[in-house]
Each structure stands twice: as structure tokens, then as C-alpha cells.
Amino acid sequence: MARVEDYGQESPTEQEAVKALADLIGPQMAEGLWALSVQAVGLRRPVKTTAELRRVAEHVMEVGGLSRVAGRSLKVRIITYEALARTAQV
């Protein structure tokens, strides 16, 4: 994905989102929860854009527990990336 060159920040990816979720709830649960969340928000994998990732992250947050932590972390990462990208374009 795109890189914000001035800040060295890579765009968040589905792969890193699932890995972060797996670090908290295990790989099988993470993969299942991610797949169900993607489907629940009406998307298909692979999830590519930050807007799509944000929608899935918000759904993951609704599950609660450690999933909420992973979803919130991804959402913050997306917001940060988008803000930096806007700043770098100006």
C-alpha cells in the first residue's frame, strides 16, 4: 500500500490487522472474527482501503473484550495514517 514518505508511515493492511488481532485472541479466532466482520459490513476480502479497514475495525470493536482493543488500535492507526497523508500532500 501507499507510504507517507515524509513520515515513514506505511498504510495499514488487512494482513497486519489480522496479525495484531491474532496476537491477542489467537490465529484461528482472529481469522474467523475478521472474516465474519468483513462479511457483516458488506465487504469482501482482501480489504484494501483505509476506509474499508476502518469499517471492519469498528465492527471488531463491537465484539468487545480483547477484540475491542485490537479494533480500537487499528482505528487509531488508520486515523493517524490518514492525517499524516493529508499533511504530506499539502
C-alpha positions in Angstrom: 0.0 0.0 0.0 0.9 3.6 -0.1 3.6 5.1 2.1 3.6 8.6 3.5 7.2 9.3 2.6 7.8 12.4 4.7 6.9 10.4 7.9 8.0 6.9 7.0 4.5 5.6 7.7 3.2 2.6 5.8 -0.6 2.3 5.1 -2.3 -0.2 7.4 -3.0 -3.5 5.8 -5.5 -6.3 6.3 -2.6 -8.7 7.0 -1.2 -6.6 9.8 -4.7 -6.1 11.3 -5.4 -9.8 11.4 -1.9 -10.4 12.9 -2.5 -7.8 15.6 -5.8 -9.5 16.4 -4.2 -12.9 16.4 -1.6 -11.7 18.9 -4.5 -11.1 21.3 -7.0 -13.8 20.6 -5.1 -16.5 18.7 -4.7 -17.0 15.0 -7.8 -19.2 14.4 -10.2 -16.9 16.3 -8.6 -13.8 14.7 -9.1 -15.2 11.2 -12.7 -16.2 11.9 -13.6 -13.0 13.6 -12.0 -10.9 10.8 -13.8 -12.9 8.1 -17.2 -12.6 9.8 -16.6 -8.9 10.4 -15.7 -8.3 6.8 -18.9 -10.1 5.7 -21.0 -8.3 8.3 -20.1 -4.9 6.9 -20.8 -6.0 3.4 -17.2 -6.2 2.1 -15.1 -8.9 0.5 -11.6 -9.9 1.2 -9.0 -8.7 0.7 -9.9 -5.4 2.4 -7.7 -2.8 0.7 -8.6 0.8 1.5 -8.2 2.5 4.8 -11.9 3.4 4.7 -12.8 -0.3 4.4 -10.3 -1.3 7.1 -11.9 1.3 9.4 -15.4 -0.2 8.9 -14.1 -3.6 9.7 -12.2 -2.3 12.8 -15.3 -0.7 14.1 -17.2 -3.9 13.7 -14.5 -5.9 15.5 -14.7 -3.3 18.3 -18.3 -4.2 18.8 -17.4 -7.7 19.8 -15.8 -6.4 23.0 -13.1 -7.8 25.2 -9.6 -8.1 23.6 -11.2 -7.7 20.2 -12.3 -4.2 21.2 -8.6 -3.4 22.0 -7.4 -4.7 18.6 -10.2 -2.9 16.7 -9.5 0.4 18.5 -5.8 0.1 17.9 -6.4 -0.4 14.2 -8.8 2.5 14.0 -6.2 4.8 15.7 -3.6 3.6 13.3 -5.8 4.4 10.3 -6.8 7.8 11.6 -3.1 8.6 12.2 -2.1 7.4 8.7 -4.8 9.4 7.0 -3.9 12.6 9.0 -0.2 12.2 8.1 -1.1 11.5 4.4 -3.2 14.7 4.3 -0.3 16.7 5.9 2.3 15.3 3.5 0.1 16.2 0.4 -0.1 19.9 1.5 
